[in-house]
Amino acid sequence: MTITPQQLIAMLPLLIVGLTVVVVMLSIAWRRDHFINATLTVIGLNLALLSLYFVGQVGPMDVTPLMRVDGYSMFYTGLVIIASLATSTFAYPWLVGYPDNREEFYLLVLIAALGGILLASANHLASLFLGIELLTLPLFGLIGYAYRQKRSLEASIKYMLLSAAASSFLLFGMALLYAESGSLSFVGLGQSLSDSMVHQPLILAGLGMMIVGLGFKLSLVPFQLWTPDVYQGAPAPVSTFLATASKIAIFAVVMRLFMYAPAADSEAVRLVLSIIAVASILFGNLMAISQTNIKRLLGYSSIAHLGYLLIALVAVQTHELALPLETIGVYLAGYLFSSLGAFGVVSLMSSPYKGPDAESLFSYRGLFWHKPILSAVMTVMMLSLAGIPMTLGFIGKFFVVAMGVSANLWWLTGAVV
């Protein structure tokens, strides 16, 4: 296969982040310097973000059979890079007081960002699985980075074991789809799976197993049990990445799969997704009310937010495609910046060797009097996550309600309200 200059330009964000991984690795081998490696990471991610301008000039194209670069992939690539950039920035002051090796943190964030970028452009079940694993494996190390704290190590082991089980479900589901359709590409699946084939037992079993695997990665009910414990045990900057880049990249590829494959044409699949959406919204919001730990509260909040997004996924086949795509884009952008702001405040108030992270709600009592800027940021971000009017979160929820009404998804819209 001959790679043209246009294809190389289309892959610039992936290539730049991959090159940054190599440069940071060589820098660590040459000399351990926290500031230099953090700077190299931030420069690499900024260059990847700027390269999206040039990617936009070459137009939509299938770069390889595994990847499609278009406006959709560019938008979600940008969100993943912004989340990775914020994670690296918040991690720097957190790591300053860390006596062990600090530089590998940035290496793991870059590798996870590489997986997120691949997922945003994935056009094939093989690249979907590769991207998810490339995103997930570095998270095992990141979650357990404060390994001297028992809770961090416990969270890492819990996430690793459950993630391995979820990946096996996902892979088995893909195998069943391939056995019935004979194709792994999203377009091929869309062409092979006719309306009658969607109701085949093997196809439904494959879709069901993929829902289990992807439901775990997205913290959807009933696969969410790991979420509050892992968010609480992970270092604050890692919880930031888990809540933003990880969820956004995986949801982006799931949405693209639904755009091409007629899975939602099956009434059974649509019903299952609707039940999961309502359960996630109710469970996430009700459990968040009683929390006294800010990281657990934000963990339950992320469960509810992914439930809202599932409503847009259900509406893909029942509505013009443009509105669900716009709704998800607006909602995820609002969710990204709100979560980055909230977790950023937690990260900036935490240090690995001044005891555990500043995660108790009691820690934020009277914050305005000694750190008014952080207090104002935290207030605005929490209001946005709650969907209070005049915030970005409200606009996202408004779009979800409008789309639910126009698609006649009345009981799902009622759950949002």
C-alpha positions, -999 to 999 in steps of 0.1 A, spaced: 0 0 0 14 34 -10 10 62 15 5 96 -1 15 130 14 -22 137 20 -26 106 41 5 115 61 -10 149 68 -43 133 78 -24 112 104 -4 141 118 -19 141 153 -13 104 157 22 107 143 31 137 164 19 121 197 37 88 187 69 108 181 65 126 214 63 92 232 96 82 216 112 116 225 101 115 261 112 79 264 147 88 251 148 118 274 140 97 304 167 72 294 192 101 290 184 122 320 156 122 346 143 158 347 107 163 357 105 198 342 120 189 308 98 158 303 67 177 313 76 204 289 83 180 261 49 163 267 30 197 266 48 208 235 40 175 217 3 177 226 1 213 216 17 205 182 -8 177 177 -36 200 185 -23 227 161 -18 200 134 -56 196 132 -57 228 111 -36 211 84 -56 179 87 -87 199 79 -71 211 46 -68 177 31 -105 168 34 -123 136 46 -105 104 36 -100 67 45 -63 69 55 -61 31 59 -88 4 60 -87 9 98 -90 47 100 -112 74 86 -102 110 91 -131 136 87 -146 164 106 -161 140 131 -128 124 140 -110 158 141 -135 171 166 -131 142 190 -93 140 185 -92 177 196 -112 169 227 -90 139 236 -58 160 231 -73 189 252 -81 164 280 -46 149 278 -30 184 279 -51 194 310 -42 161 327 -4 167 321 -8 203 333 -26 194 365 -2 165 371 29 188 372 22 204 406 8 171 420 41 153 411 64 180 424 64 165 458 65 129 446 98 113 457 97 83 433 100 83 395 78 111 381 86 112 344 69 79 335 36 95 344 38 117 312 48 87 291 17 68 302 -6 98 295 9 101 260 4 64 252 -32 66 265 -38 98 243 -25 78 213 -52 52 220 -78 79 223 -68 95 190 -69 61 172 -104 55 186 -116 89 173 -106 78 138 -115 41 140 -135 27 111 -130 -10 118 -135 -34 147 -98 -41 148 -88 -5 153 -116 -2 179 -101 -30 200 -65 -18 195 -75 18 205 -94 6 236 -65 -15 247 -39 12 240 -60 36 260 -67 12 289 -34 -5 295 -15 27 305 -44 35 329 -35 5 350 -2 21 358 -16 56 361 -44 46 386 -18 28 408 9 55 404 7 65 441 14 29 449 25 36 484 -11 44 492 -30 12 496 -62 26 481 -45 36 448 -30 1 444 -63 -15 452 -81 7 426 -55 -2 400 -59 -40 406 -97 -37 406 -97 -18 373 -72 -42 357 -92 -74 366 -126 -60 356 -112 -43 325 -96 -76 313 -130 -94 318 -148 -66 298 -122 -67 270 -128 -105 267 -166 -99 263 -159 -72 237 -136 -95 217 -160 -124 218 -188 -102 207 -167 -90 177 -159 -126 168 -196 -135 168 -204 -105 145 -176 -115 122 -187 -151 121 -222 -140 109 -213 -110 87 -179 -119 73 -167 -83 78 -149 -63 105 -151 -28 90 -180 -5 101 -191 1 65 -189 -37 57 -210 -45 88 -236 -19 77 -238 -35 43 -237 -71 55 -262 -68 83 -295 -64 65 -327 -57 85 -335 -95 86 -299 -104 98 -301 -80 128 -326 -104 144 -303 -135 140 -294 -150 174 -257 -149 168 -258 -112 158 -279 -103 189 -255 -123 211 -225 -105 196 -241 -71 200 -251 -80 236 -215 -90 245 -202 -58 229 -226 -38 249 -213 -55 281 -176 -47 271 -183 -11 261 -207 -5 289 -179 -13 314 -155 11 297 -183 38 297 -194 32 333 -230 24 324 -254 7 347 -251 -23 355 -214 -23 347 -205 7 368 -196 -9 401 -158 -1 397 -163 36 390 -166 53 424 -139 32 440 -114 37 411 -121 75 409 -115 77 447 -84 56 447 -67 70 416 -46 102 419 -66 133 412 -50 140 377 -57 104 367 -93 107 377 -94 137 354 -82 116 324 -105 87 333 -136 110 334 -128 129 302 -105 115 275 -113 79 282 -150 83 280 -151 107 251 -128 86 229 -148 54 235 -182 71 230 -170 86 198 -161 52 183 -194 37 195 -213 65 179 -195 60 146 -203 23 147 -240 31 152 -239 55 123 -228 28 99 -242 -5 113 -279 -9 117 -277 -22 152 -303 2 165 -328 -10 139 -333 -40 162 -361 -33 187 -344 -55 212 -311 -36 211 -329 -2 212 -349 -14 243 -318 -26 261 -300 7 254 -330 27 266 -332 7 298 -295 12 304 -298 49 297 -326 54 322 -310 32 349 -277 51 345 -294 85 348 -314 75 379 -286 55 396 -259 81 390 -279 111 402 -295 94 432 -262 80 444 -244 113 439 -268 131 463 -256 112 494 -218 114 487 -194 132 510 -164 125 488 -160 149 458 -142 122 436 -169 96 443 -196 123 436 -180 131 403 -177 94 395 -215 89 400 -221 121 380 -201 107 351 -224 76 351 -255 99 348 -239 120 320 -232 89 299 -268 79 304 -279 112 289 -256 106 259 -271 71 254 -304 88 246 -287 105 216 -274 71 206 -309 55 207 -321 85 185 -296 79 158 -318 56 138 -351 74 147 -341 109 136 -321 128 110 -284 121 118 -273 157 121 -292 165 153 -280 136 174 -244 142 162 -246 179 171 -263 171 204 -235 147 214 -208 171 202 -222 200 223 -229 178 253 -194 162 253 -177 196 249 -196 209 279 -190 178 299 -152 179 291 -147 215 302 -169 211 333 -151 179 344 -117 194 337 -125 224 358 -139 204 387 -111 177 388 -85 204 381 -95 222 414 -92 188 432 -58 182 416 -44 216 425 -55 212 461 -40 178 464 -5 165 469 7 128 471 26 133 503 4 156 523 -19 128 531 -47 117 507 -61 139 480 -83 169 490 -114 148 483 -137 153 513 -164 179 508 -154 192 542 -120 202 527 -138 228 505 -156 245 534 -146 282 534 -125 278 503 -136 312 490 -119 331 518 -83 318 511 -86 306 474 -113 327 458 -104 319 422 -104 281 427 -137 285 447 -153 304 418 -141 278 392 -154 249 413 -188 266 418 -193 273 381 -181 238 370 -204 220 395 -233 242 384 -225 233 348 -224 195 356 -258 199 373 -272 216 341 -281 249 358 -292 276 332 -266 299 318 -239 272 318 -226 250 290 -240 219 308 -275 233 305 -271 239 268 -261 202 264 -290 189 284 -314 213 264 -302 197 232 -307 162 246 -343 171 256 -350 188 223 -337 158 204 -357 133 226 -389 152 220 -384 154 182 -376 117 181 -407 109 202 -386 92 229 -410 104 256 -401 82 285 -364 87 279 -369 125 278 -389 123 310 -359 106 327 -337 135 316 -361 161 330 
